[in-house]
Amino acid sequence: MKSLFIIGVSGFVGSNFIKFYYSIYEIISYNKGALIKVNQDAVIHLAGKAHDLKNVSSSDEYYNVNTGLIK
């Protein structure tokens, strides 16, 4: 069985992704603060900032959080 390392399993997309694929793949999830050691066949990043209900974030903050890059 192929295995996947998934970041963001507790979010909306991640939780639905694992419900669908848990019988096909071995799913290893990231726990916040844990040491990362990836030995899986693929890494899937589903974590990120999706919306700001209080309207306090800038577009640069979304870009940095979701890509890990600085604009």
C-alpha positions, 0 to 999 in steps of 0.5 A: 500500500502506498503511503501519503504524508499529509499536512492539514488533515484537521481542516475541511479539505484535509478531513474530507480527503482522508475520509475518501482515501483512507482505504486506498493509502496509508495516511500519515498526518503531521502533528503540530510541533512534531519532528518531521521525518518523511518516508512516504511516497508523496507529501500533500499540503492541505493546510493554509489560511482560507478566509478571514472572518474579521477582515484583519489579514492582508493579501501578503499574509495570505500569500506567505502563510499559504506558500511559505514564500515572501512576496 
